[in-house]
């Protein structure tokens, strides 16, 4: 099974804004669980890998974009555990010159270095990834495999994310998490205490997450904060770059530009706007994904923008 390389801990942030507003803010450093299978990816894959092994599978197949944290984490988990991995990647143009793609794309280059086999499909075909005919075709191509959904979210993933909160977290009033597919926040919702409210910060423009999350929880102790996606998935501007770099310099807290950077920016902005009552204790979950900084810096360099540190 996957083993954590380090235990997560709660890191307190402290600055003049927090003192002025009388707010306590901690970040749970789930990113430190594993160098390559970090944060919520460790949690989501943990029980899925056990299930695959128990059912006799020796291959994991999953889906993702060209810079997917989930693709990188699945590849690394497979190498560590001696399980074959296949990544179905959105964008068939990426497979036209694979040598160039692997040289220019740090995520896919890493995945291949971990032994993952890549299968590129068109964006149109990728939208059919949950359809029975599409999956049946993959079985014809690759034989027997254990299927892990895009982003890793399924019932076993939620079981894993239900283990993020510990008894020491009972003192917090708010639990905050970035959201991609909804599996992480579903686990947090299920294990939050009655006095706690769970806030989710979607990393993309969406109208489906509420339904996705509701499949895995029946609680009503949560809310989606949809104002901090910065224009859409993987969209970023100078303001967000500056914020991420400032947090890293002041608090020695690295953030990724896709998920955690947007979440913490949103939390700080809500604190400025007095969303949280004085005396509130907030816990933000660091879901990892720091490998995404390398790919984003390639894009920022092309735009002649400052890089993420």
C-alpha positions as CSV (number, residue, x, y, z in Angstrom):
1,X,0.0,0.0,0.0
2,X,1.0,3.6,-0.3
3,X,3.0,4.9,2.7
4,X,3.3,8.6,3.7
5,X,6.8,9.9,3.7
6,X,5.9,12.6,6.3
7,X,2.9,13.3,8.4
8,X,0.8,16.4,7.6
9,X,0.8,19.2,10.2
10,X,-1.1,22.5,10.7
11,X,1.0,25.5,9.9
12,X,-0.2,28.8,11.4
13,X,-0.1,32.0,9.3
14,X,0.4,35.2,11.1
15,X,0.4,38.8,9.8
16,X,-1.1,42.2,10.5
17,X,-4.3,41.5,8.6
18,X,-5.1,38.4,10.6
19,X,-4.3,40.2,13.9
20,X,-6.4,43.3,12.9
21,X,-9.4,41.1,12.0
22,X,-8.8,38.8,15.0
23,X,-8.8,35.7,12.8
24,X,-6.8,32.6,13.3
25,X,-5.6,30.9,10.1
26,X,-3.9,27.6,9.8
27,X,-2.9,25.5,6.7
28,X,-2.9,21.7,6.9
29,X,0.2,20.7,5.0
30,X,-1.2,17.6,3.3
31,X,1.2,18.4,0.5
32,X,4.0,17.0,2.6
33,X,2.5,13.5,2.8
34,X,4.5,12.3,-0.3
35,X,6.9,14.0,-2.6
36,X,5.1,12.8,-5.8
37,X,1.8,11.5,-4.5
38,X,1.0,14.4,-2.4
39,X,-2.1,15.9,-0.7
40,X,-5.5,14.8,-1.9
41,X,-4.0,12.6,-4.6
42,X,-2.5,10.4,-1.9
43,X,-5.8,10.2,-0.1
44,X,-7.8,9.5,-3.3
45,X,-5.5,6.8,-4.6
46,X,-4.9,5.0,-1.2
47,X,-8.0,2.9,-1.0
48,X,-8.3,2.6,-4.8
49,X,-4.9,1.0,-5.0
50,X,-5.8,-1.4,-2.2
51,X,-9.0,-2.3,-4.0
52,X,-7.2,-2.9,-7.3
53,X,-4.7,-5.2,-5.6
54,X,-7.4,-7.1,-3.7
55,X,-9.2,-7.8,-7.0
56,X,-6.1,-9.0,-8.8
57,X,-5.5,-6.0,-11.1
58,X,-1.9,-5.1,-12.0
59,X,-2.7,-2.1,-14.1
60,X,-4.3,1.2,-13.3
61,X,-5.9,3.3,-16.1
62,X,-7.0,6.9,-15.6
63,X,-7.6,10.2,-17.4
64,X,-6.2,13.7,-17.3
65,X,-5.0,16.8,-19.1
66,X,-1.5,17.6,-20.1
67,X,-0.5,19.1,-16.7
68,X,-2.7,16.9,-14.5
69,X,-1.6,16.4,-10.9
70,X,-3.6,13.2,-10.9
71,X,-1.7,11.8,-13.9
72,X,1.6,12.6,-12.3
73,X,0.5,11.1,-8.9
74,X,-0.9,7.9,-10.4
75,X,2.2,7.3,-12.4
76,X,4.4,7.8,-9.2
77,X,2.1,5.6,-7.1
78,X,2.3,2.9,-9.8
79,X,6.1,2.9,-9.9
80,X,6.3,2.8,-6.1
81,X,4.0,-0.2,-5.8
82,X,5.0,-2.1,-8.9
83,X,1.7,-1.5,-10.7
84,X,1.5,-0.7,-14.4
85,X,-0.2,2.6,-15.2
86,X,-1.9,4.0,-18.3
87,X,-2.8,7.7,-18.8
88,X,-5.5,8.6,-21.3
89,X,-4.5,12.2,-22.1
90,X,-6.7,14.9,-23.5
91,X,-5.3,16.3,-26.8
92,X,-4.3,14.0,-29.6
93,X,-2.0,16.7,-31.0
94,X,0.3,16.0,-28.0
95,X,1.1,12.6,-29.4
96,X,2.1,13.7,-32.8
97,X,5.7,14.5,-31.7
98,X,6.0,12.6,-28.4
99,X,9.7,13.3,-28.0
100,X,9.0,17.0,-28.2
101,X,6.0,16.8,-25.9
102,X,7.9,15.0,-23.2
103,X,10.7,17.5,-23.5
104,X,8.4,20.5,-23.2
105,X,5.8,19.2,-20.8
106,X,7.3,18.4,-17.3
107,X,4.1,16.6,-16.1
108,X,3.9,14.1,-18.9
109,X,7.7,13.8,-19.0
110,X,7.6,12.8,-15.3
111,X,4.7,10.4,-15.8
112,X,6.6,8.5,-18.5
113,X,9.8,8.5,-16.4
114,X,7.7,6.7,-13.8
115,X,6.7,4.0,-16.3
116,X,3.2,5.3,-17.3
117,X,2.0,4.5,-20.8
118,X,0.3,7.5,-22.5
119,X,-2.6,7.2,-24.8
120,X,-3.6,10.5,-26.5
121,X,-7.2,11.2,-27.6
122,X,-8.9,14.1,-29.2
123,X,-10.7,16.6,-27.1
124,X,-14.0,15.6,-28.7
125,X,-13.3,11.9,-27.8
126,X,-12.2,12.8,-24.3
127,X,-15.6,14.2,-23.5
128,X,-16.9,10.6,-23.9
129,X,-14.5,9.1,-21.3
130,X,-17.3,8.0,-19.0
131,X,-19.4,6.3,-21.8
132,X,-19.5,2.5,-21.9
133,X,-18.5,2.3,-25.5
134,X,-15.4,4.5,-24.9
135,X,-14.4,2.4,-21.9
136,X,-15.1,-0.8,-23.8
137,X,-12.7,0.3,-26.5
138,X,-10.0,0.9,-23.9
139,X,-10.4,-2.6,-22.7
140,X,-9.9,-3.9,-26.2
141,X,-6.8,-1.8,-26.6
142,X,-5.2,-2.5,-23.2
143,X,-6.8,-5.6,-21.7
144,X,-7.7,-5.9,-18.1
145,X,-7.2,-2.7,-15.9
146,X,-8.6,-1.1,-12.8
147,X,-10.2,2.2,-13.8
148,X,-9.7,5.3,-11.7
149,X,-11.9,8.3,-12.8
150,X,-10.5,11.7,-13.9
151,X,-9.3,13.5,-10.8
152,X,-9.5,10.3,-8.9
153,X,-13.0,10.9,-7.4
154,X,-15.1,7.9,-6.5
155,X,-16.5,6.4,-3.3
156,X,-13.1,5.0,-2.4
157,X,-11.4,8.3,-2.9
158,X,-14.0,10.0,-0.6
159,X,-13.2,7.3,2.0
160,X,-9.6,8.4,1.8
161,X,-10.3,12.1,2.0
162,X,-12.5,11.5,5.1
163,X,-9.2,10.8,6.9
164,X,-7.8,14.3,6.3
165,X,-9.3,15.9,9.4
166,X,-8.1,14.7,12.8
167,X,-9.3,15.3,16.4
168,X,-6.9,18.2,16.7
169,X,-8.9,20.0,14.0
170,X,-12.1,20.0,16.0
171,X,-11.3,23.5,17.4
172,X,-11.7,25.1,14.0
173,X,-14.9,26.9,12.9
174,X,-14.3,26.8,9.1
175,X,-12.6,24.1,6.9
176,X,-11.6,25.4,3.5
177,X,-10.6,23.4,0.4
178,X,-10.0,24.0,-3.3
179,X,-12.2,22.0,-5.6
180,X,-11.6,20.2,-8.9
181,X,-13.9,17.2,-9.1
182,X,-15.4,17.4,-5.6
183,X,-14.0,14.3,-3.9
184,X,-11.8,16.1,-1.4
185,X,-14.5,18.4,-0.1
186,X,-17.0,15.6,0.1
187,X,-14.7,13.8,2.5
188,X,-14.3,16.9,4.5
189,X,-18.0,17.5,4.7
190,X,-18.6,14.0,5.9
191,X,-16.2,14.3,8.8
192,X,-16.6,17.9,9.8
193,X,-18.1,18.5,13.3
194,X,-21.6,19.9,13.7
195,X,-20.2,23.4,14.6
196,X,-17.9,23.5,11.5
197,X,-18.7,25.0,8.1
198,X,-16.9,23.7,5.1
199,X,-16.1,26.2,2.3
200,X,-15.2,25.0,-1.2
201,X,-13.3,27.2,-3.7
202,X,-13.8,25.8,-7.2
203,X,-10.8,26.2,-9.5
204,X,-12.9,26.4,-12.6
205,X,-16.1,27.9,-13.9
206,X,-18.7,25.3,-13.3
207,X,-22.4,24.5,-12.7
208,X,-22.0,20.8,-11.9
209,X,-20.0,20.6,-8.6
210,X,-23.0,20.9,-6.3
211,X,-24.5,17.7,-7.9
212,X,-21.1,15.9,-7.9
213,X,-20.5,16.6,-4.3
214,X,-24.1,15.7,-3.3
215,X,-23.5,12.2,-4.6
216,X,-21.1,11.5,-1.7
217,X,-22.7,13.4,1.2
218,X,-26.0,14.2,2.7
219,X,-24.9,17.0,5.0
220,X,-25.7,20.7,4.5
221,X,-22.8,22.2,6.4
222,X,-21.0,23.5,3.3
223,X,-21.0,26.2,0.7
224,X,-19.3,26.8,-2.6
225,X,-17.4,30.1,-3.0
226,X,-17.4,30.6,-6.8
227,X,-15.7,34.0,-7.0
228,X,-12.0,33.0,-7.1
229,X,-11.5,30.9,-10.2
230,X,-9.6,33.7,-12.0
231,X,-11.5,33.2,-15.3
232,X,-11.5,29.4,-15.5
233,X,-9.4,26.3,-15.0
234,X,-5.7,26.9,-15.1
235,X,-6.3,30.6,-15.7
236,X,-3.9,32.9,-13.9
237,X,-3.0,36.6,-13.9
238,X,-0.3,38.9,-12.5
239,X,-2.3,39.5,-9.3
240,X,-2.4,35.7,-8.5
241,X,1.3,35.2,-9.3
242,X,2.3,38.1,-7.0
243,X,0.1,36.7,-4.2
244,X,1.5,33.2,-4.4
245,X,5.1,34.5,-4.4
246,X,4.3,36.8,-1.5
247,X,2.9,33.9,0.6
248,X,5.9,31.8,-0.2
249,X,8.3,34.6,0.9
250,X,6.5,35.7,4.0
251,X,5.3,32.3,5.3
252,X,7.5,29.7,3.7
253,X,4.4,28.2,2.2
254,X,4.5,27.1,-1.4
255,X,1.2,27.1,-3.2
256,X,0.2,25.8,-6.6
257,X,-1.4,28.2,-9.2
258,X,-4.3,25.9,-10.1
259,X,-5.9,25.1,-6.8
260,X,-4.4,26.1,-3.5
261,X,-3.2,29.6,-4.7
262,X,-6.7,30.5,-5.7
263,X,-8.2,29.1,-2.5
264,X,-5.9,31.0,-0.2
265,X,-6.3,34.2,-2.2
266,X,-10.1,33.8,-1.7
267,X,-9.8,33.2,2.0
268,X,-7.6,36.3,2.5
269,X,-10.0,38.4,0.4
270,X,-13.0,37.1,2.4
271,X,-11.2,38.0,5.6
272,X,-10.6,41.6,4.3
273,X,-14.3,41.8,3.5
274,X,-15.3,40.6,7.0
275,X,-17.0,37.4,5.8
276,X,-15.7,35.6,8.8
277,X,-16.8,36.8,12.3
278,X,-14.1,38.1,14.7
279,X,-12.5,35.3,16.6
280,X,-13.0,32.7,13.8
281,X,-10.6,29.9,13.5
282,X,-10.0,28.8,9.9
283,X,-8.2,25.7,8.6
284,X,-7.3,25.6,4.9
285,X,-6.3,22.3,3.4
286,X,-3.2,22.2,1.3
287,X,-4.1,19.6,-1.3
288,X,-0.6,19.5,-2.9
289,X,-0.3,19.9,-6.7
290,X,3.0,21.8,-6.6
291,X,4.3,19.9,-9.6
292,X,2.0,22.1,-11.6
293,X,4.2,25.2,-11.0
294,X,6.8,24.0,-13.6
295,X,4.2,23.8,-16.4
296,X,2.7,27.1,-15.4
297,X,6.1,28.8,-15.4
298,X,6.6,27.7,-19.0
299,X,3.4,29.4,-19.9
300,X,4.3,32.5,-17.9
301,X,7.7,32.7,-19.5
302,X,6.2,32.7,-23.0
303,X,3.9,35.6,-21.9
304,X,6.9,37.4,-20.4
305,X,5.3,37.5,-17.0
306,X,7.1,37.0,-13.7
307,X,7.6,33.4,-12.7
308,X,6.3,31.5,-9.6
309,X,9.0,30.9,-7.1
